Amino acid sequence: MQEKYININSLKVSENLAKFIREELLEDLNISPEKFWIGFEKVVKELAPKNKELINIRENLQKKINEWHTKNKDNEFNLNEYKKFLIEIDYLKEEGPDFLIETKNVDDEITKIAGPQLVVPIMNARYALNAANARWMSLYDSLYGTDVIEESEDSVSERYDPLRGEMVIKYGRDFLDKYFPLKDLSWHKITSIAIKEGHLVILKGADGFNLIDEQKFIGHRGEADNPSAIILKNNNLHIEILRDPRAFSAQQDHAGISEIILESAVSTICDNEDSVAAVDAEDKIICYRNWLGLMKGNLKTQFEKAGKLFERKLNPNRSFISKDGKGLKLHGRSLLLIRNVGHLMTNPSIILSNGDEVPEGIMDAFITSTAALHDIKNKNNSRTGSIYIVKPKMHGPDETAFTNLIFSKVEEVLGLEQYTCKIGIMDEERRTSVNLKECIRTLKNRVFFINTGFF
């Protein structure tokens, strides 16, 4: 479909993108469309030539490397000579002294909790919601539906397999015995659970038993003498043991345990890059709208399954009563990161005054960061007020420094405190790998992770 543009200052902007920014992105923000576009235009006018220059440097370096290999193809490879050549053409940078990373205000999901990280295409709202909600997952479902537990040769059921169900419950009790062991009792033999004076008491008949490490008990839900859930913690990851004697899974369980919920994917990269094909304004708006919905906390989607209509939305936080009787909450969703595209890409959503397509990475930086302003207001994602940008396909320290410059400009235009935008470096280009220390140095106030694209 032919793109329809409107003129905004010296830019030609997709009519639909301009409408999205005006009516959705900037809604309830103290930023007018005029202010946004004036700031964007000024920055892109300054940085687009630099962006193009960096891409030209890549091409020139590759040309020189190709020529070197052609010239030396019949010679025995000499590592020292090759290294000297790479230094001469400025492919390899001189390594400076040691330094400390100075990034501040980073959430616990990055700094203190070791857990899985998902990557999800932001273009698909249902997938994005599933990933965000994967912070908490059923151990029973995960075991029953995967090959963690091998298929039983004795199984004859084509629907629910009761033998497999027993194996799932056994695995769950073994899991509890391993990570939350009791003094002088196995979780397999318990008959009830209670909270007494802030302590978890596991019962076998009339006898009470405690955790070997009582610090692992965090709190409960429901009545103290008959809790509907208990919350435990190991290595900063929580689990919930749910109790509902009426549930199908608890029919043969003396303690009424119906489910074990694990804190699972603690962070998720919402991807604008490799896993999506967003080639024009219509595609980009889908991506930006889904990210905006996640940042506002109101993203929803409906889908049909087996003839029934379902709605998917973000999970709420999980409430519980702490050991000292206080009402507390655990975060209900993954910490969400947004992967922008790299410096190489351009996009026809915006046409510059010289007729060039906008550098897509600069457009991503502005629009995804603006969307995150909604979260900075309500703290549904980052509780520290940070914006997490994952930046791929950077070639060496010059390009990581350029990323730092882009987000400095974004912060200026959006009125954000310096270094609000944190950067995850995707170490997936050889020039970044061999110059990694200097790449990190250019982003020492922003870097929050280094993630390799190599297998």
PyMOL commands that set and color helices and strands:
alter all, ss='L'
color gray80, all
select helices_A, chain A and resi 15-25+33-71+79-88+108-111+125-133+139-144+162-179+187-189+214-216+248-250+281-296+360-378+396-414+430-433+436-442
alter helices_A, ss='H'
color red, helices_A
select strands_A, chain A and resi 5-8+11-14+117-121+136-138+192-196+199-204+207-209+217-223+226-234+237-243+257-263+267-271+300-305+308-313+318-322+327-330+335-339+346-351+357-359+387-391+421-427+447-452
alter strands_A, ss='S'
color yellow, strands_A
deselect
rebuild
show_as cartoon
